Every structure is written in structure tokens, then in C-alpha cells.
Amino acid sequence: MKNKDNAEEMLLNNASLEELIKMKIEKEFMSELKKSKEKPVKKVYKEISEVPQDIIFSQKAVYRYYNRNSKCETFINGVQAEALTGIQNNIREKMLKGELSAFTTEDAYVKFEKAIV
């Protein structure tokens, strides 16, 4: 209602229609500019059962990798974790279903940490 009153007031003050249109376009542009500067909120999943299936073994997933031989711990992404499962299809399927969040290989322990979408 305030916007409508403002437009009527401008018309009564001999403001041209072109000026009103220009003001409206500028206002819309400024609101779009403000909206574009806002960063989108990213959702962080901590439980593998909540993560969408296509994200579990993607670049957006983070896994904790513990090397048993050198006793070192590092982080890997979902693509690398899927490669570590190798031919263990049952482990891959259980992880995709959200039933399993960790697995072991011959010399490593791999655990799901988080996924950021």
C-alpha cells in the first residue's frame, strides 16, 4: 500500500511516467544485486543415512582415511573412497543404502565424515 501511495504522490508532483518506470527498474535491479551477493546456505550431513545416494561417493563427500601401516590419518573425497572399496560390491551397496558408514581395506580404515551440499 505504501508503494502505491508513493507512486500516486510522484504522479501528483508532476513526475513523468518514464521517471517512475526508471525508479522501479532501479529498485528491482538493486534488490537483485543484493540477492546475488548473498551466499547460498550449504547443508552439511554428518550421518550417512541422511545423505542423498548420488552424493555419497562424490567430490562433496569427505571420508577419514587411517593408514594402519604408517599410523597416519588424512581426509579423502567420495570418489577416492569408492575406489578403495575395489570389488567389494556388498560394502558399496550398504554404504549407498546408508546402512554402513565405515569399511576396512588391507592396510586402511575408511570412515564417512560428512557431506556438504
N, C-alpha and C positions, 0 to 999 in steps of 0.2 A: 504494500500500500504506500509506503514511504517513497518507493521508486516512482510510482505513478504520480504522486503529488509533486515530486521533484521535476518530472518531465512536464507536467502541466504548468508549473511555475516558470520553467525555462521558456515554454511557448508564450506565456503571458509577458515575459520580459523581452519579447521580440528576438528570441534565439531562433535561428533558422533550423529547418528540419535536417539539413546536412550536418550542422554542428551537433545536433542530438544524436544522429547516426554515428558520427565520428566519435563522440564521447562513449557511446555504447560499445563500439568496436574496441576502443582503447581499454575500457573496463574489462571486456571479455579477454582481451589479449593479456592484460596484467594478471587476471585470475588463472589463465592457462600457464603463464610463465611461472607463477608461484607454485602451481600444482606440479609442473615438470621438475622443479628444483627439489621437491620432497623426495627423499629416498624411499623406495618401496620396502616395506617391512618383510624381512626374511623369517621364515618359520624354521625352527630348529627342532628336529626329532631326536630324542635320546633313546627311545625304545624302538627296536627293530620291527616289532609287531605293528607300530603305528605308521611306518614309512611306506609310501606307495611302492609297488613292486618294481616299477621302472627306475626308481631312484636307488635301490639297494646296491646294485653293482654299477654305479655311475661315478662320474667325477665329483658329484655333490656329496657322496658318502665318504666318511672318514673312519678308518679302522686303526686300531692299535696293533702294532706288529712287534712281538717279542722274540728275538733270536735266542734260542736256547744255547747255542754254541758260544757265542760271544757275550751273552748276557746283556745285550743292548736292546733298547726299546726305541721305536720310531713310529711314525704315522704314515699310512698309505691310503690311497683312494680306493673306491669300489672296484674300478677296473683291475687294479693290481691284485686286490683281494680275490676277485673272481678267477684270475689267472692262477693264483696259488691253490685254489680248490682242485685244479687239474681235472682228472677224470672222476672225481668223487661227486657224481651227479646227485646222489641222495642228499649230501650236505648242501649243495647248491639249491636244490628244491626246497629243503626245510628252511633255509635262510630266506628264500623268496616268499614262503608262506608266513614267515615271522615266528617260527617255532624254535629256531636256533640262532643264537647271537654270536657264537664263537666256534672256532674249529682249530684243529692242530694239523700240522704237516710234519714231515720227518724232523725238521730242525727249527720249527717256528710255531708260535701260538698267535692266532689272529682273532681279535675280538672287535665287534662293532662298537664304535664310539658315538657317532652322531651323523645326522644328515641335515644339510642346510638347503632349503628350497625357497 
